[in-house]
Amino acid sequence: MAKVERLGVVSGKSATEVYEGAVQTFEESGFDVWKKRPIAWLVMVKMMVKGYGVEGNLAARPTVPPSYTLTLSSEKLTEEALGEIADSVVESLHHLLSD
């Protein structure tokens, strides 16, 4: 099983804005958002890539500045492939939140 994790911070936004941005980013990236926990700033997702399942989550934290942890895992995809997906999600999230 491959697993990747990305940690980040978002200046000038609240944990709620990071959470809401993550939900939008995941949906726009083709993920199925199957569980939302707005009170905990947690979103859980899944999708199929090349016929293989990918599961993940993003948890925002109300630190100063707000931070987040993105985790993706797959039984079949490589760590490298997951890393590319994670990097794309992070880039999209930061682009969305910079507007």
Order of alpha helices (4+ residues) and beta strands (2+ residues): beta-alpha-beta-beta-beta-beta-alpha
